[in-house]
């Protein structure tokens, strides 16, 4: 965004050197545009706050800083005294009415001064809204942002052009309800598809220049992005850091805001966690995609969650159905995680979910591998007590549904921590039913493990001991060990456990 500002802004009218030698400078028409417009540029990238008051204050600070940079306008005879009074009222403590009109009014002042309509640039407009959704102050912030955007971009007669960038395309029902004249370009659009990221040819040429030879490794880590039909686009931030340090590391994942993504998966439904399990295993999922993200639907729509991950760059399209305008359903997309960098970010995210009970969780895993049932019971009850709420949707789930959410989050934790020793699957057919968790050893020195979860049915089971017996009985009756036996694993090397739940109390046997 800074490049766009420096190209158009009259502040950089004498800086042709910034663009000489670039493709845009090959055409006289574009040369004549450089440094000819008044430009207002603002970024919401750092508005990552846990309350509406703090987010609003930070936005006011950004607007106040812009006014300070244009304080020369106060000396202009083109401004009346009432204009100067308003100009001075734009400060951190201003009210919402003043703040929502501030960029609109500044456009007026700059138009009078320069005699030309302004270009307004707003970078990462949706960062505050993602944080607001996570923090629980979405309605308050949405109302203010809607008023700000409407005044700045809808009813502004001094606006020449505007550019808004963000990770998500927010639904028209929210902040863009009044902005019906936007031209939207998304990752699936063909327009400007060759203008984002680094192509593979560019990356490999840069590596040759630096003397780096790890091309296949770099492709595995940072490739995978796509814009329209343009494939093999590399993450520019990660590539720049790699070229600078010569080290392969998760650069982009460590800098991007993933609070919203983490919340949606952690608190999501059983289906979301099962699909996420497939993704962590390097597999793909099939779903329809919504390019307009309705934040209000994220709690209810699995499709909205995957659409958000796709728009955010965490997932890529492997294939898709062609849209049939006469059809009755939306086309399906086959999606997978973008690259290794993203996969490692999510593995770390899952590990952090158990951070509050990290010691007990690690001790439980050790006890599980050793077959120490007493220790498994001791540690798992402490883990469940601390982490149940982490997998809660915040909507007071029932005693029956709460263990469901915990169980699927627990499966993801097993996958991340035991993937080196086991092939871990869940909810798969084997024998005459579907087992809950199956751990198939990668080495002959380890036993296979089958786990069945059961929530106590107080009408049929007097206590957790009865529930546990039902769980173990189901493993035998449904023959969940069928697939393991087919692979030649001895029955003596197959351990079977029941996990009986009542609320946050667990009995393992």
VOTISE-899693 format. One record per residue (C-alpha): x, y, z. Coordinates in nm, 3 decimals. Last residue first. Example, Ala and Ser with C-alpha at 12.3 -4.5 7.8 and 13.67 -1.06 7.14 Angstrom:
BEGIN
- 1.367 | -0.106 | 0.714
- 1.230 | -0.450 | 0.780
This chain:
BEGIN
- -1.037 | -4.848 | 3.184
- -1.068 | -4.473 | 3.191
- -1.314 | -4.276 | 3.406
- -1.362 | -3.904 | 3.333
- -1.541 | -3.628 | 3.526
- -1.594 | -3.300 | 3.340
- -1.964 | -3.364 | 3.282
- -2.009 | -3.740 | 3.306
- -1.765 | -3.913 | 3.077
- -1.647 | -4.273 | 3.028
- -1.328 | -4.329 | 2.827
- -1.295 | -4.694 | 2.722
- -0.960 | -4.836 | 2.633
- -0.844 | -5.118 | 2.406
- -0.480 | -5.221 | 2.364
- -0.383 | -5.415 | 2.051
- -0.044 | -5.589 | 2.070
- -0.180 | -5.917 | 2.203
- -0.430 | -5.920 | 1.914
- -0.126 | -5.937 | 1.681
- -0.096 | -5.674 | 1.411
- -0.102 | -5.835 | 1.068
- -0.254 | -5.549 | 0.873
- -0.588 | -5.728 | 0.863
- -0.577 | -5.744 | 1.244
- -0.548 | -5.365 | 1.262
- -0.841 | -5.320 | 1.025
- -1.063 | -5.553 | 1.227
- -0.979 | -5.408 | 1.570
- -1.303 | -5.214 | 1.586
- -1.494 | -5.543 | 1.606
- -1.832 | -5.378 | 1.669
- -1.907 | -5.615 | 1.956
- -1.558 | -5.589 | 2.105
- -1.522 | -5.210 | 2.095
- -1.887 | -5.175 | 2.201
- -1.826 | -5.389 | 2.510
- -1.539 | -5.161 | 2.611
- -1.764 | -4.855 | 2.589
- -2.054 | -5.026 | 2.766
- -1.824 | -5.137 | 3.049
- -1.705 | -4.776 | 3.088
- -2.063 | -4.649 | 3.109
- -2.141 | -4.901 | 3.382
- -1.831 | -4.792 | 3.577
- -1.935 | -4.428 | 3.522
- -2.247 | -4.483 | 3.733
- -2.604 | -4.614 | 3.729
- -2.627 | -4.653 | 3.353
- -2.955 | -4.677 | 3.161
- -3.139 | -4.356 | 3.248
- -2.820 | -4.173 | 3.351
- -2.667 | -4.222 | 3.006
- -2.303 | -4.157 | 3.078
- -2.108 | -4.012 | 2.783
- -1.896 | -4.272 | 2.605
- -1.564 | -4.237 | 2.423
- -1.397 | -4.541 | 2.264
- -1.019 | -4.564 | 2.232
- -0.824 | -4.821 | 2.030
- -0.445 | -4.845 | 2.072
- -0.182 | -5.033 | 1.870
- 0.127 | -5.136 | 2.064
- 0.472 | -4.994 | 1.991
- 0.794 | -5.186 | 1.918
- 0.677 | -5.276 | 1.569
- 0.711 | -4.915 | 1.458
- 0.457 | -4.691 | 1.283
- 0.193 | -4.786 | 1.537
- -0.177 | -4.754 | 1.449
- -0.360 | -4.529 | 1.694
- -0.738 | -4.554 | 1.655
- -0.985 | -4.307 | 1.800
- -1.364 | -4.308 | 1.803
- -1.439 | -4.636 | 1.625
- -1.711 | -4.652 | 1.363
- -1.919 | -4.964 | 1.319
- -1.941 | -5.326 | 1.209
- -1.573 | -5.400 | 1.150
- -1.389 | -5.073 | 1.097
- -1.539 | -4.748 | 0.975
- -1.361 | -4.429 | 1.071
- -1.451 | -4.171 | 1.338
- -1.088 | -4.102 | 1.423
- -0.743 | -4.164 | 1.278
- -0.389 | -4.149 | 1.411
- -0.096 | -4.310 | 1.231
- 0.144 | -4.341 | 1.520
- 0.503 | -4.276 | 1.634
- 0.592 | -3.938 | 1.478
- 0.230 | -3.826 | 1.486
- 0.211 | -3.856 | 1.864
- 0.199 | -3.490 | 1.970
- 0.012 | -3.329 | 1.682
- -0.228 | -3.612 | 1.625
- -0.297 | -3.662 | 1.994
- -0.386 | -3.293 | 2.030
- -0.620 | -3.316 | 1.731
- -0.793 | -3.612 | 1.895
- -0.832 | -3.412 | 2.218
- -1.007 | -3.136 | 2.025
- -1.244 | -3.400 | 1.895
- -1.302 | -3.537 | 2.244
- -1.349 | -3.198 | 2.404
- -1.622 | -3.106 | 2.160
- -1.802 | -3.435 | 2.215
- -1.745 | -3.411 | 2.592
- -1.948 | -3.085 | 2.588
- -2.235 | -3.228 | 2.382
- -2.377 | -3.466 | 2.642
- -2.347 | -3.240 | 2.946
- -2.518 | -2.977 | 2.733
- -2.345 | -2.682 | 2.577
- -2.368 | -2.341 | 2.743
- -2.328 | -2.113 | 2.441
- -1.961 | -2.028 | 2.472
- -1.873 | -2.278 | 2.206
- -1.680 | -2.488 | 2.456
- -1.351 | -2.640 | 2.345
- -1.138 | -2.430 | 2.577
- -1.393 | -2.484 | 2.855
- -1.313 | -2.854 | 2.867
- -0.942 | -2.774 | 2.899
- -0.886 | -2.736 | 3.274
- -1.110 | -3.010 | 3.417
- -1.039 | -3.241 | 3.124
- -0.664 | -3.220 | 3.181
- -0.701 | -3.286 | 3.554
- -0.926 | -3.584 | 3.492
- -0.686 | -3.705 | 3.224
- -0.389 | -3.699 | 3.465
- -0.531 | -3.919 | 3.737
- -0.713 | -4.156 | 3.505
- -0.411 | -4.209 | 3.282
- -0.195 | -4.264 | 3.592
- -0.421 | -4.547 | 3.705
- -0.435 | -4.692 | 3.353
- -0.058 | -4.717 | 3.305
- -0.039 | -4.859 | 2.951
- 0.309 | -4.714 | 2.893
- 0.204 | -4.514 | 2.586
- -0.107 | -4.389 | 2.763
- 0.092 | -4.301 | 3.078
- 0.335 | -4.095 | 2.871
- 0.046 | -3.921 | 2.694
- -0.117 | -3.846 | 3.032
- 0.207 | -3.698 | 3.164
- 0.220 | -3.469 | 2.861
- -0.137 | -3.358 | 2.927
- -0.073 | -3.308 | 3.298
- 0.227 | -3.084 | 3.228
- 0.053 | -2.893 | 2.951
- -0.272 | -2.825 | 3.138
- -0.290 | -2.454 | 3.062
- -0.098 | -2.515 | 2.737
- -0.351 | -2.763 | 2.602
- -0.482 | -2.531 | 2.333
- -0.122 | -2.424 | 2.268
- -0.041 | -2.761 | 2.113
- -0.329 | -2.715 | 1.868
- -0.190 | -2.377 | 1.759
- 0.157 | -2.522 | 1.712
- 0.018 | -2.783 | 1.476
- -0.176 | -2.507 | 1.299
- 0.139 | -2.303 | 1.237
- 0.323 | -2.613 | 1.122
- 0.054 | -2.678 | 0.860
- 0.070 | -2.316 | 0.741
- 0.445 | -2.329 | 0.681
- 0.411 | -2.670 | 0.520
- 0.184 | -2.537 | 0.248
- -0.164 | -2.412 | 0.161
- -0.377 | -2.648 | 0.367
- -0.623 | -2.835 | 0.148
- -0.940 | -2.753 | -0.044
- -1.155 | -2.930 | -0.304
- -1.424 | -2.684 | -0.405
- -1.791 | -2.760 | -0.460
- -2.020 | -2.564 | -0.692
- -2.329 | -2.400 | -0.537
- -2.661 | -2.579 | -0.570
- -2.978 | -2.557 | -0.779
- -2.810 | -2.545 | -1.117
- -2.908 | -2.318 | -1.405
- -2.614 | -2.081 | -1.353
- -2.382 | -2.384 | -1.338
- -2.053 | -2.285 | -1.180
- -1.767 | -2.510 | -1.281
- -1.666 | -2.755 | -1.013
- -1.343 | -2.698 | -0.826
- -0.993 | -2.837 | -0.789
- -0.694 | -2.813 | -0.557
- -0.794 | -2.477 | -0.408
- -0.570 | -2.345 | -0.133
- -0.603 | -2.303 | 0.241
- -0.448 | -2.075 | 0.504
- -0.453 | -1.777 | 0.266
- -0.707 | -1.572 | 0.460
- -0.975 | -1.608 | 0.192
- -0.942 | -1.986 | 0.206
- -0.954 | -1.993 | 0.586
- -1.261 | -1.769 | 0.582
- -1.437 | -1.988 | 0.327
- -1.355 | -2.292 | 0.540
- -1.527 | -2.129 | 0.839
- -1.826 | -2.006 | 0.636
- -1.887 | -2.358 | 0.503
- -1.901 | -2.497 | 0.855
- -2.184 | -2.254 | 0.923
- -2.326 | -2.190 | 1.271
- -2.068 | -2.001 | 1.474
- -1.928 | -1.830 | 1.164
- -2.272 | -1.712 | 1.055
- -2.268 | -1.367 | 1.222
- -1.928 | -1.307 | 1.070
- -2.083 | -1.319 | 0.726
- -1.790 | -1.368 | 0.492
- -1.866 | -1.283 | 0.129
- -1.663 | -1.522 | -0.087
- -1.877 | -1.815 | 0.024
- -1.731 | -2.153 | -0.070
- -1.886 | -2.495 | -0.110
- -1.703 | -2.783 | 0.049
- -1.475 | -3.077 | -0.023
- -1.188 | -3.159 | 0.213
- -0.824 | -3.243 | 0.147
- -0.553 | -3.457 | 0.303
- -0.218 | -3.363 | 0.456
- -0.294 | -3.522 | 0.793
- -0.353 | -3.177 | 0.939
- -0.623 | -3.129 | 0.677
- -0.799 | -3.453 | 0.766
- -0.801 | -3.357 | 1.134
- -0.945 | -3.019 | 1.036
- -1.234 | -3.200 | 0.869
- -1.297 | -3.396 | 1.190
- -1.273 | -3.075 | 1.395
- -1.521 | -2.894 | 1.171
- -1.765 | -3.186 | 1.178
- -1.758 | -3.206 | 1.559
- -1.848 | -2.839 | 1.578
- -1.621 | -2.546 | 1.630
- -1.481 | -2.401 | 1.952
- -1.120 | -2.481 | 1.873
- -1.163 | -2.443 | 1.499
- -1.338 | -2.106 | 1.510
- -1.123 | -1.972 | 1.793
- -0.798 | -2.061 | 1.618
- -0.907 | -1.894 | 1.294
- -1.007 | -1.579 | 1.482
- -0.684 | -1.559 | 1.678
- -0.470 | -1.616 | 1.368
- -0.315 | -1.272 | 1.328
- -0.016 | -1.303 | 1.102
- 0.343 | -1.264 | 1.221
- 0.454 | -1.612 | 1.323
- 0.269 | -1.779 | 1.038
- 0.443 | -1.555 | 0.789
- 0.793 | -1.642 | 0.907
- 0.755 | -2.019 | 0.956
- 1.128 | -2.104 | 0.914
- 1.380 | -2.200 | 0.643
- 1.704 | -2.011 | 0.705
- 1.910 | -1.814 | 0.454
- 1.851 | -1.506 | 0.668
- 1.768 | -1.232 | 0.417
- 1.653 | -1.458 | 0.134
- 1.435 | -1.649 | 0.381
- 1.287 | -1.328 | 0.520
- 1.204 | -1.204 | 0.170
- 1.054 | -1.542 | 0.081
- 0.837 | -1.550 | 0.392
- 0.700 | -1.201 | 0.330
- 0.646 | -1.271 | -0.041
- 0.439 | -1.589 | 0.012
- 0.486 | -1.782 | -0.311
- 0.244 | -1.807 | -0.604
- 0.246 | -2.143 | -0.779
- -0.084 | -2.088 | -0.958
- -0.234 | -1.796 | -1.151
- -0.583 | -1.898 | -1.264
- -0.751 | -1.658 | -1.023
- -0.496 | -1.583 | -0.756
- -0.326 | -1.890 | -0.612
- -0.106 | -1.961 | -0.312
- 0.069 | -2.295 | -0.278
- 0.438 | -2.219 | -0.239
- 0.612 | -2.129 | 0.090
- 0.733 | -2.445 | 0.264
- 0.720 | -2.719 | 0.002
- 0.847 | -2.481 | -0.269
- 1.132 | -2.371 | -0.043
- 1.230 | -2.735 | 0.011
- 1.220 | -2.803 | -0.363
- 1.434 | -2.497 | -0.432
- 1.700 | -2.554 | -0.164
- 1.989 | -2.422 | -0.383
- 2.064 | -2.076 | -0.246
- 2.339 | -1.874 | -0.418
- 2.178 | -1.538 | -0.354
- 2.126 | -1.470 | -0.725
- 2.010 | -1.825 | -0.782
- 1.759 | -1.787 | -0.499
- 1.629 | -1.465 | -0.655
- 1.581 | -1.642 | -0.990
- 1.401 | -1.929 | -0.812
- 1.163 | -1.689 | -0.642
- 1.090 | -1.488 | -0.957
- 1.027 | -1.803 | -1.164
- 0.801 | -1.943 | -0.893
- 0.592 | -1.626 | -0.900
- 0.605 | -1.386 | -0.608
- 0.290 | -1.249 | -0.449
- 0.014 | -1.047 | -0.610
- -0.013 | -0.870 | -0.945
- -0.069 | -1.166 | -1.177
- -0.432 | -1.214 | -1.069
- -0.502 | -0.843 | -1.123
- -0.845 | -0.938 | -1.262
- -0.888 | -1.315 | -1.269
- -1.080 | -1.319 | -0.942
- -1.059 | -1.624 | -0.711
- -0.832 | -1.450 | -0.461
- -1.078 | -1.163 | -0.440
- -1.133 | -0.836 | -0.627
- -1.439 | -0.635 | -0.528
- -1.555 | -0.325 | -0.712
- -1.748 | -0.125 | -0.457
- -2.057 | 0.071 | -0.555
- -2.305 | -0.073 | -0.307
- -2.145 | 0.079 | 0.001
- -2.436 | 0.129 | 0.241
- -2.445 | -0.225 | 0.380
- -2.067 | -0.246 | 0.367
- -2.012 | -0.277 | 0.742
- -2.261 | -0.559 | 0.797
- -2.521 | -0.700 | 0.560
- -2.284 | -0.659 | 0.269
- -2.080 | -0.950 | 0.399
- -1.713 | -0.894 | 0.476
- -1.461 | -0.982 | 0.210
- -1.177 | -1.114 | 0.417
- -0.804 | -1.060 | 0.434
- -0.815 | -0.688 | 0.378
- -0.743 | -0.411 | 0.132
- -0.938 | -0.095 | 0.054
- -0.846 | 0.131 | -0.237
- -1.023 | 0.457 | -0.309
- -1.052 | 0.686 | -0.608
- -1.133 | 1.054 | -0.669
- -1.315 | 1.134 | -0.345
- -1.415 | 1.499 | -0.292
- -1.789 | 1.431 | -0.318
- -1.773 | 1.189 | -0.020
- -2.110 | 1.024 | 0.046
- -2.005 | 0.663 | -0.006
- -1.632 | 0.632 | 0.069
- -1.551 | 0.836 | 0.379
- -1.899 | 0.894 | 0.523
- -2.012 | 0.535 | 0.464
- -1.681 | 0.392 | 0.580
- -1.690 | 0.576 | 0.914
- -2.058 | 0.500 | 0.977
- -2.006 | 0.128 | 0.904
- -1.691 | 0.123 | 1.119
- -1.885 | 0.266 | 1.417
- -2.174 | 0.019 | 1.392
- -1.942 | -0.274 | 1.330
- -1.735 | -0.188 | 1.637
- -2.031 | -0.202 | 1.872
- -2.183 | -0.517 | 1.718
- -1.846 | -0.708 | 1.714
- -1.754 | -0.655 | 2.080
- -1.705 | -1.021 | 2.178
- -1.326 | -1.037 | 2.181
- -1.295 | -1.291 | 1.900
- -1.542 | -1.105 | 1.681
- -1.384 | -0.771 | 1.770
- -1.038 | -0.905 | 1.684
- -1.158 | -1.004 | 1.339
- -1.330 | -0.669 | 1.309
- -1.017 | -0.471 | 1.398
- -0.820 | -0.654 | 1.123
- -1.091 | -0.600 | 0.858
- -0.970 | -0.270 | 0.711
- -0.625 | -0.410 | 0.649
- -0.511 | -0.106 | 0.447
- -0.731 | 0.196 | 0.375
- -0.612 | 0.420 | 0.091
- -0.796 | 0.740 | 0.000
- -0.725 | 0.930 | -0.323
- -0.827 | 1.295 | -0.308
- -1.007 | 1.525 | -0.548
- -0.804 | 1.816 | -0.685
- -0.767 | 2.185 | -0.612
- -0.476 | 2.116 | -0.377
- -0.587 | 2.323 | -0.076
- -0.963 | 2.310 | -0.130
- -0.949 | 1.937 | -0.204
- -0.732 | 1.881 | 0.101
- -0.987 | 2.047 | 0.329
- -1.279 | 1.853 | 0.180
- -1.096 | 1.521 | 0.205
- -1.014 | 1.606 | 0.567
- -1.387 | 1.644 | 0.635
- -1.467 | 1.296 | 0.501
- -1.168 | 1.149 | 0.687
- -1.298 | 1.298 | 1.014
- -1.669 | 1.219 | 0.977
- -1.673 | 0.892 | 1.177
- -1.437 | 1.041 | 1.436
- -1.651 | 1.350 | 1.503
- -1.970 | 1.148 | 1.547
- -1.788 | 0.890 | 1.756
- -1.665 | 1.143 | 2.013
- -1.311 | 1.277 | 2.023
- -1.066 | 1.171 | 2.294
- -0.776 | 1.080 | 2.065
- -0.794 | 1.406 | 1.873
- -0.990 | 1.567 | 1.593
- -1.132 | 1.876 | 1.768
- -0.851 | 2.091 | 1.627
- -0.969 | 2.032 | 1.270
- -1.328 | 2.105 | 1.373
- -1.227 | 2.443 | 1.512
- -1.018 | 2.511 | 1.202
- -1.315 | 2.440 | 0.979
- -1.533 | 2.673 | 1.187
- -1.265 | 2.941 | 1.143
- -1.282 | 2.906 | 0.766
- -1.026 | 2.714 | 0.566
- -0.910 | 2.848 | 0.229
- -0.681 | 3.094 | 0.407
- -0.449 | 2.801 | 0.468
- -0.252 | 2.798 | 0.792
- -0.460 | 2.515 | 0.938
- -0.389 | 2.309 | 0.626
- -0.023 | 2.284 | 0.728
- -0.147 | 2.046 | 1.001
- -0.159 | 1.768 | 0.741
- 0.067 | 1.526 | 0.925
- -0.119 | 1.610 | 1.248
- -0.450 | 1.524 | 1.082
- -0.312 | 1.182 | 0.990
- -0.194 | 1.131 | 1.350
- -0.543 | 1.214 | 1.478
- -0.691 | 0.953 | 1.244
- -0.453 | 0.688 | 1.376
- -0.517 | 0.791 | 1.738
- -0.892 | 0.774 | 1.681
- -0.849 | 0.421 | 1.548
- -0.650 | 0.335 | 1.862
- -0.919 | 0.481 | 2.091
- -1.191 | 0.285 | 1.913
- -0.998 | -0.040 | 1.952
- -0.933 | 0.028 | 2.321
- -1.295 | 0.117 | 2.397
- -1.427 | -0.173 | 2.191
- -1.229 | -0.422 | 2.392
- -0.956 | -0.682 | 2.338
- -0.744 | -0.491 | 2.090
- -0.572 | -0.560 | 1.760
- -0.578 | -0.230 | 1.575
- -0.221 | -0.267 | 1.447
- -0.305 | -0.341 | 1.083
- -0.573 | -0.069 | 1.066
- -0.373 | 0.124 | 0.805
- -0.435 | 0.480 | 0.687
- -0.345 | 0.675 | 0.372
- -0.496 | 1.004 | 0.261
- -0.356 | 1.111 | -0.077
- -0.352 | 1.444 | -0.261
- -0.289 | 1.358 | -0.623
- -0.020 | 1.438 | -0.886
- 0.291 | 1.255 | -0.769
- 0.298 | 1.006 | -1.055
- 0.009 | 1.042 | -1.297
- 0.220 | 1.167 | -1.592
- 0.443 | 0.862 | -1.569
- 0.137 | 0.643 | -1.600
- 0.041 | 0.786 | -1.940
- 0.402 | 0.783 | -2.056
- 0.422 | 0.405 | -2.032
- 0.743 | 0.220 | -1.946
- 0.740 | 0.361 | -1.593
- 0.481 | 0.106 | -1.480
- 0.722 | -0.176 | -1.562
- 0.988 | -0.056 | -1.320
- 1.318 | 0.098 | -1.428
- 1.225 | 0.438 | -1.291
- 0.968 | 0.398 | -1.015
- 1.136 | 0.532 | -0.702
- 1.350 | 0.768 | -0.911
- 1.038 | 0.963 | -1.001
- 1.055 | 1.104 | -0.650
- 0.987 | 1.476 | -0.706
- 0.609 | 1.452 | -0.669
- 0.640 | 1.235 | -0.359
- 0.425 | 1.455 | -0.132
- 0.193 | 1.495 | -0.429
- 0.085 | 1.138 | -0.359
- 0.011 | 0.901 | -0.649
- 0.315 | 0.675 | -0.668
- 0.415 | 0.710 | -0.305
- 0.070 | 0.607 | -0.184
- 0.057 | 0.308 | -0.416
- 0.401 | 0.198 | -0.296
- 0.293 | 0.237 | 0.067
- 0.000 | 0.000 | 0.000
